[in-house]
Amino acid sequence: MARILLVDDEPSILSVLTTVLQAENYEVVSASEGKQAIDLILKEEFDLVISDIRMTPVDGLEILKVLHSECPQTSVIMLTAYGSVETAIEALKLGAFDYVTKPFKVDELLITVQRALEYRNAITENANLKQKLQTRYEFSNIVAESAAMKNVCDMIRRVAPTDTTILIYGPSGTGKELIAKAIHAHSQRAEKDFLPVNCAALPEPLLESEMFGHVKGAFTGAASDKAGLFEAAHGGTIFLDEIGSMPLPIQGKLLRVLQEREIRRVGSNKTISVNARVLAATNTPLENLIAEGKFREDLFYRLSVIPIEIPPLKERPEDILPLVYHVIQKETVSGQEFPAINPDVCTLLENYNWPGNVRELENAIKHAITFARDNRITTDVLPPKILALQSASPTLSTRQQDSIDATRGKSLKSFLREQEKAYLNKVLQSTGGDKERAAKSLKISLATLYRKLPESD
């Protein structure tokens, strides 16, 4: 819930604004004069401040200066009378997000509030991203045991230092945005912003405004000029997710951006030069959309200068268990004991086909950790969908049948030795290589485990 501070020396204005904003489920704090507001700003955190400009002895511009100095990520909307628009423009120059003239229309005010909060969230996310990008999205965060994912990492290393446009293919849940962030993090633009936009999540008019910006009066609710993401990403990277869902009219405008490196805000005839690297992603082959007349062929060739394809998880089973341990490691609090995984859990996870890919696996492991008992992950704490595989498969899996076929004709001693070797490796894998914990899980002494290890190598 967003926290909003209201500042006005007119009790009636404070009362009306408090009622309106609380009805929209915002948390509202009010101050009847400037000094009280500054004291609150220095002690508490607010997402948005709505302040009257003309107050005595401390006016709205003084409050704005304190916010700019102490809380630069807090959005500010100024309230002003019709005769004080010049002062409101001065407030914009000092960093206010927008201004609203009195008497105001409730609908227009709420639209401005929503946009101010969205802007604040974007600024906060980008600040956090700059701090975490180098560590959170290093290659160490991309699990690549399979040849296919090792090839993806190699592609990232090659293309990241360039400014080439990249098109990332992959089914939903395979981590396309993770790959895009890794490319940005290892590029010469890493110190600048990485701004993602989901082309399928916004209707056409709003998507156009978000990408290219708009001028005041361009449409209902456009109370002031607004920069789009291409301008905001100047010097950095813009990531267009689900590019196949982009409406055809906007595709034409995007093509112009890629060709001319300039944009035109909605409602404006003026062109603005932009310098943002474009990364795009799709879970639908764009060639199919071209054949259906839903995607421009010329834009496709502009976007797919270098394609990177992420295969579904079911096609790279070597990555399944490493991903499981990677997720557990991320979810394990510092100082907390790493949970053990029963060998039959590993077998079940490896045999599941993961239609939701890495995202489904991550959610499954979080579910298992939440319900695990005695810091041990067993089959009964896995999601029901995965457990259904166990009950629906009474016959042997292909992998198990191949194992039995391979042991035919061998002596009992040889067969038992191989089975013991496989089981020891599973248990060691489930404890992350911790031999002491493995011995405890096997209910044998550490010395016995060490004696058996040479046989299992």
N, C-alpha and C positions, 0 to 999 in steps of 0.2 A: 504494500500500500504506500503510495507516494505521500510524502509529508510536505505540506504547503504552509508558508508563513504569510499571513495577510497583514499589511501595514497601512493604516489610514486613520486620520484624526476625526473622521465622521463616523459615529457609532452606527448610523443607519446603513452605511456602505459595508462596514464590517459584518453586520448582522445578515444582510442579503447575501454577500459573498460566502459567508460561512455556511449558510443554509444550502445554497446552490452546490457548493463543492462537496459538502458532506453527503448530499444526495447522490453524488457520483462516486461515493466510496473513497474519497480522499481524506487523509488525516489533516485536520486544519488547526493551526495555532494562530492567534491574532495578537497584534500589538497596536495600541492606540497612538503611539508617537515614536519618532525615529530612534531616540536613545534606547528605549525599551527593546526595539527591534534589533539594534546592534548588539545589545547584551545577549539576546537570545541566539543570534547568529554565531557569536563567539563561544557559546556554551553547547549548542545543539546543532544537529545536522539536518538540513532541509534540501529537498529535491528542487523546490521552486519557491521563489519569493515574488509575491505580487504587492507592489508598493505604490502608493500615491506619490506624486512628485512634489507637490506644494504642501509642505508641512513646516512648522516651526517648533523649536529652534533648529532641529536636525531634519533636513529635507531628504527626499528620495534619492537625489544624486549622491549625497553623503553615504547613504546606505549602500548604493551601488558601488561606490569606491571601496568600501570595506569588503563587500562580497568579492569584488574583482581581486582584491589583495589576499583575502583569507580563505575564500571558498570559490575559486575560479570555475569549478565544475557545476556550480548551482545556477540554474537558469533564472532569469529575472524578467518579469513583465511589469511595465510601468503604467500607472493610471494617470490620465491627464485630461484637463478640460479642453474644449475646442480651441480656446484662445492660447493654449500653451503648447501647440504642436512643435514649435521651434525647440522648446526645452526637451520634448520627447525625442526629437532627432538627435539632440546632444547626448541624451541617455543611450541611444543606440550606438553612437560613436564610442561611448565609454564601456560598451559591452553588454547592454541589455539585449535580450532576445527579441522583444517586440514591445509595442505599446498599445493600449486600448483607450479610446476616448470616452469620457463621460458625457451623457448617460450611455451606457453600453448595452448591447443586446446580449442576452444570456447565451444564446447558441454560438455567437461569434466568439465570446469570451471562452467558452468551453473548448472550442476548436483550437484557439490560441494556446490554452493551457495544455491540451493534449500534445500539440506540436512541440511546445517548450519542453515537456517532459521527455518526449521521444528524442529530442536533440540532446538533452542532458544524459540520457541513457547511452546514446551513441558516443558522446564524448568520454563518459566513464568507461565504457567497454574498450574504447581505443587506448585509453591511458593504461588500463589493466593489461591489454594485449601487448603494448610496448614493453611492459615490465616482464611479462611471462613468455613472450614469443620465442626468445632464444633458448629457453630451457624446456618449455612445454612442448614445442614442436620441432625439437631436434630429431635427427634420424633415429635416435634411441627410442623415440616414442612411436616409431613406425615398425611394427613387427614384420620382419622379412626373412623367414626361414625358407620359404618356397622360392624357386627360381623366378617365378613370375613377379613376386614382390621385390626381390633383389634387383630385377630389371627396372622396376618402377623407381627404386631408390637411385639407381644409376642414372636414369633419365632426369631425376630431380637435380642431381649434381651437375649434369651437363647443361640443363636449360635455365637453372636458377640465375646464374650470373648475367644472362642475356635479357633483352627487353622483348623477346618474342612472345606473341600471343599463343596461349596454350589452351587446348580443349581436352578436358579430362572426362573419359568415359567410365561408366561403372554402374551396376545396379544400386538401388537405394540401400543405404546402410553400409556401403563398402569403405567409406571414409574419404570421399572426394574433397570435402572442404579441408580435411586434415592435410591432404597432399598439397592443396593450394596454399595453405598457410606455411607448409614446409618450403615450398618454392619461394614464397615471399621472404621467409626468415633467412634464407641463404642467398638472397639477391642483394644488389647494391641499393635497393629501396627499403631495406629492412628497418631503418630508423624512421621511416614514414608510415602513414596509416595503411592498414589492410581493411577494406570496407566490403563486407559481403551483402548481397541483395538476392533474395529468393524471388525469381521472376514469376513463380506460380502463386505466390502468396498475396500479391497485390493486384487490384483491378487496373485496367489499362491507364486511366487518367492519373491515378495515384502513382503507378509505377513510372510513368513518364516524368511526373513531378519529382519523384525521389531521385531518379537518375540524372535528370538534366536541370532541375530547379525550375522556379517560376518567378514571374514579376508580380508586383502588387496589382490586384484586380483581374488577374488572368482567369480566375474562376471564383465561384462563391466560397468565401472563407479565406481567400488569399489576401490577407490584411497587409502583407508586406512582402518585399523581395526575399527569396530564399535560394540559397546555393544548393545545387544537387550533389549527388555522391561523386560524380566525375570531377567536379571542382574541389570537393572536400578531399578527394584522394590524390590531389596534385602532388606529384613526386613519389607517390606510393602505388598501391595495387587495388584494383576493384575486382571483386569475384562475383561473377554472374552465375548463380546456381540455377539449375533447371532451365537452362537457356532455351530449350525446346518449347517451353510454355510462353515465351515472349510473343505478344501480339505482333502481327505483320507490320502495322504502321510504325511501331517502335523499332522493329528490326531495321527498317530503312534509315531511321535516325542513328541507330547504333553503327550501321555501316558507314555513315558519313563521319562519325567520330573516329572510327578505325582508319578511314582513308585520309581525313583532313586534320585530325587531332584538334577538333574544335566542336563546341556544343552551342546550342541556342536554347535559352530558357523558355519555358512555356509562356506564351503571350508576348515574347520579345522578338524583335528583328535583328538584334545585335548578336554577333558571334563572339564566343569567348574561347581562347586557346586553353587546352588542357593537356596535362602530361601525366597520365595514369596508365600503368600497365594493366592489360585486360587478361584475366584468367576466367575461363568458362567451364561449366560442367553440365553433363546431361546423363540421364539414365535411360533415354530413348535414342536409338540410332537416328541421327539427324538426316541421314540419307532416306530413311523411310518417310520422315516428315516432308522432305523435299518432294518426294514422289506423290505425296498426298496434297501438295500445294500449301502446306502449313509452315514451311520454312524457306527462306530465300537461299538460293544456291550460291549467289555471290557472297552473302554473309558467311555461309558455311566455309567457303574457301579462305575467307579472311580470318575466321576464328581458328580453324584447324591447321594452322601453320605447322605446329608440332602436336600430335595427339598422344595422350598418355592413357592407357587402358588398364583399369583395375579389375581383375577377374573376380567372380563371386567366390565366397569363402569355400563353398563345396568343391570348387575346382583346385583348391590349394590346401588340402588337409594337413600338410606339414605345419601350417600356421596356427592350427586350432589350439593345441595345448600351449604353445608359447604365448598366444593371445590370452588364454585363460590365466596364466601366471602373471602376465603383464597387468591385466585388470585387477587381479588380487593385490598385486604390489601397489597399485595406485590407490586402492580402497583401504589398504592397511595403514592405520595411523602410526606415526613415528613412535617407536618404543613398544608397539603392540606385537604380540607373537604372530608370525605368519601362519595362517590356518593350514591344516593338513587336508589333502584330498584323497579320498579312497580310490584305489585302482579301478574299481568298477565304474566310478564316476568318469574317469578319464576315458574308458572304453565307450561309455554312452555318449559322451560329448564328441568323440572322434567319429562315431557312426551316425550322428545326427546330420541332416543335410543343410541346416541353417538358412532357411529361405529369407530371413531378415538380415543375413550376413553379420558383419562385425557388430553392428548396433544391437542385434538380437542376442549375440553372444555376451556382450557387455551387460545387457540388462539381466540375462540369465544368471551370470556370476554374481551380480549385485543382489539378486533375489536369494541366491544360495547363501551368500555371506550373511544376509540379514537373518535368515532362519536357521543357520548352522548352530549345532549344539556342541559344547566342549571344544570349541575352536576346530571343528572337523567338518568338512563338506562331504556329505553322504548323498546317495541318490534320492532319498526322500525329501531333500530340501531343494531339489531342482524344480523349475517351473513345470506345471502339469503337461504342457505340450511336449516337452522333452521326455518326460516319464511315460507318455503315451507310446513312444517309440519302443520302450522296453516291453510293455505289455502287449503291443501289437506285433511283436516280432518273436514268436515262440521258436521259430526255426533259427538255425545258425546263420550268422552274417557271412558274407562272402569271404571276409578277412579270416574269420574263425575256421571256415571250411578249408580255405587254402592252407591254414596252419596244420590242420589235421592231416590233409593229403601229404604235406611235406614230411610228416613224422612216420608215415607208413614204412615198415621195413626196418625201423630203428629199434635198438635194444631198449628195454624198459629204463635201464640206467641212463642212457643217452637222452631218452625222452624226458625223464624227470629232471635231469640237469638243465635242459633247455627251458623247461617250464619254470624252474627255480630262477634261472637267469632273467627271464622275462618279468617275473613277479618282482624280483629285487630291483630291477631297473624302474618299474612302475612306481614302487614305493619310494625309491630315492628321488624320482622325478616329482612325486607329490609333496615331498618335504623340501623341495628346492635344493637337493643335494646335501641336506643336513643328515649326516650319518648317525649321529646320536639319536635324533628324533626318529629316524628310520628304524633303528634297532629297537627302540621303545615300541614303535608301531607294530613291528614284527614279533615282539615279545621274545627277543633273543638278546644275548649280551652283545656289547659293542665289539668285543674280541671275536665272537663267533661271526659277526657280520664282516669284519675285516678278513677273516679266514675264507669266507665265501666269495668276497669281492674279486679276487684274482680269477676264480672260476667263472665269474659272470662277465669279465671283461672280454 
